[in-house]
């Protein structure tokens, strides 16, 4: 079932609005800012084993806890920062996920130095099948299983499937996507 159809189910208004806001304004749209790409990766990693709704409700807390997803700051987190995160009730307090965020920030800094940006690293590997992306992410990043990689790449427009063709947002995503992403 496409995400487009699933947000229209029988949900209380506040839940439906939360999902609709993400669906209509973020899901599948390209992200060109490395910090925001990193933030989306953190969010997808933290969603593992939980509902996306839980993560959406905690997004502002994640932004605050992880310095608005500033890669440089997160890469330089100390043991004190790690402990702060593990004690923050506003985020997911999972040691593997917290460690992955910090280590992945360090990895992205290396990719930025080598490729110019995290976005250029992603672009340089396009096109790939999901299986190829999964191998690349597993080799490059921490805590990036198949579903995390799939959702991350769909959510930033690198894999098709974020919206069905009958979804009104599908055409908006196409308007914002580079030509090579829509071919």
C-alpha positions in Angstrom: 0.0 0.0 0.0 1.4 3.4 -0.9 2.0 5.9 1.9 -0.4 8.2 0.0 -3.3 5.9 0.7 -2.3 5.0 4.3 -2.6 8.6 5.6 -6.3 8.7 4.7 -7.3 6.0 7.1 -9.5 6.4 10.2 -7.2 8.4 12.5 -7.9 11.2 14.9 -7.6 14.6 13.3 -4.3 15.5 15.0 -2.6 12.2 13.9 -3.9 12.6 10.3 -2.7 16.2 10.2 0.8 15.2 11.4 1.1 12.6 8.7 -0.4 14.8 6.0 2.0 17.7 6.7 5.0 15.3 6.3 3.4 13.6 3.3 2.5 16.8 1.5 5.6 18.9 2.2 8.5 16.6 2.8 8.1 12.9 1.8 9.8 12.2 -1.6 11.0 15.8 -2.1 14.7 16.2 -2.8 16.8 17.7 0.0 19.8 19.7 -1.0 21.2 20.7 2.4 23.7 18.2 3.9 22.6 18.9 7.4 19.0 18.1 6.5 20.0 15.0 4.6 21.9 13.9 7.8 18.8 14.8 9.9 16.6 12.6 7.7 19.0 9.8 8.0 19.0 10.2 11.8 15.2 10.2 11.8 15.0 7.1 9.6 17.5 5.2 11.8 15.6 6.1 14.9 12.3 4.9 13.3 13.6 1.3 13.2 11.3 -0.8 15.3 8.9 2.1 16.0 6.1 3.9 14.1 6.9 6.9 11.9 4.3 8.8 13.8 6.5 8.5 17.0 9.4 10.0 15.1 7.4 12.8 13.6 6.1 13.7 17.1 9.7 13.9 18.3 11.2 15.7 15.3 11.7 19.0 17.2 13.2 17.2 20.1 15.6 15.5 17.8 16.6 18.8 16.2 17.3 20.3 19.6 19.2 17.3 20.9 21.3 17.0 17.8 22.1 20.7 17.3 19.7 21.1 14.4 21.5 18.2 12.7 24.7 20.2 12.2 27.0 17.5 11.0 30.2 19.2 12.3 28.8 19.6 15.8 27.5 16.0 16.0 30.7 14.6 14.7 32.6 16.3 17.6 30.2 15.1 20.3 32.0 13.9 23.4 31.2 11.1 25.9 29.3 13.8 27.8 27.1 14.5 24.8 26.5 10.8 24.2 25.3 10.5 27.9 23.1 13.6 27.4 21.5 12.0 24.4 21.0 8.7 26.2 19.2 10.6 29.0 17.0 12.8 26.8 13.4 11.7 27.1 12.5 13.8 24.0 14.4 11.4 21.6 14.8 7.7 21.2 17.3 6.7 23.9 19.0 3.7 22.2 22.7 3.4 22.5 23.2 1.9 19.0 21.1 4.6 17.4 22.9 7.4 19.3 26.3 6.0 18.5 25.3 5.6 14.8 24.3 9.3 14.6 27.7 10.4 15.9 29.7 7.9 13.8 27.6 8.7 10.7 28.3 12.4 11.1 32.0 11.6 11.1 31.6 9.5 8.0 29.7 12.3 6.2 32.5 14.8 7.0 34.8 12.4 5.2 32.4 12.2 2.2 32.1 16.0 2.1 35.9 16.3 1.9 36.2 13.7 -0.8 33.1 14.5 -2.9 32.3 18.1 -1.9 29.0 17.2 -0.1 26.9 14.4 1.1 24.4 15.2 -1.7 27.1 15.0 -4.3 28.2 11.6 -2.9 24.6 10.4 -3.3 24.3 11.8 -6.8 27.6 10.2 -7.8 26.1 6.8 -7.0 22.9 7.3 -8.9 21.4 5.2 -10.4 21.5 2.1 -8.3 19.0 -0.6 -7.4 17.8 -0.8 -3.9 20.1 -3.8 -3.4 23.1 -1.9 -4.6 22.2 1.1 -2.3 21.8 -1.3 0.6 25.3 -2.7 0.1 26.8 0.7 -0.3 25.1 2.1 2.9 26.0 -1.0 4.9 29.6 -0.6 3.9 29.6 3.2 4.5 27.3 3.9 7.5 26.3 2.5 10.9 22.8 1.1 11.6 21.5 1.2 8.0 19.6 -1.9 7.3 17.5 -2.5 4.2 14.3 -0.8 5.4 16.2 2.2 6.7 18.0 2.6 3.4 14.9 2.2 1.4 12.8 4.7 3.4 15.7 7.2 3.5 16.2 7.1 -0.2 12.5 7.2 -1.0 12.0 10.0 1.4 14.6 12.2 -0.3 13.5 11.2 -3.9 16.3 8.8 -4.8 14.0 5.8 -5.1 10.6 5.7 -6.6 7.6 4.7 -4.5 7.1 7.6 -2.1 3.8 8.6 -3.8 1.5 6.7 -6.2 0.9 8.4 -9.6 -2.7 9.1 -8.6 -1.5 11.1 -5.5 -1.6 14.9 -6.1 1.8 15.3 -4.4 3.4 12.9 -6.9 3.3 15.7 -9.5 4.7 18.2 -7.1 7.6 15.9 -6.3 8.4 15.5 -10.0 8.5 19.3 -10.4 11.1 19.6 -7.7 13.2 16.6 -8.7 16.3 16.8 -11.0 15.7 15.3 -14.4 18.0 12.3 -13.7 15.9 11.4 -10.7 12.6 11.2 -12.7 13.9 9.2 -15.6 
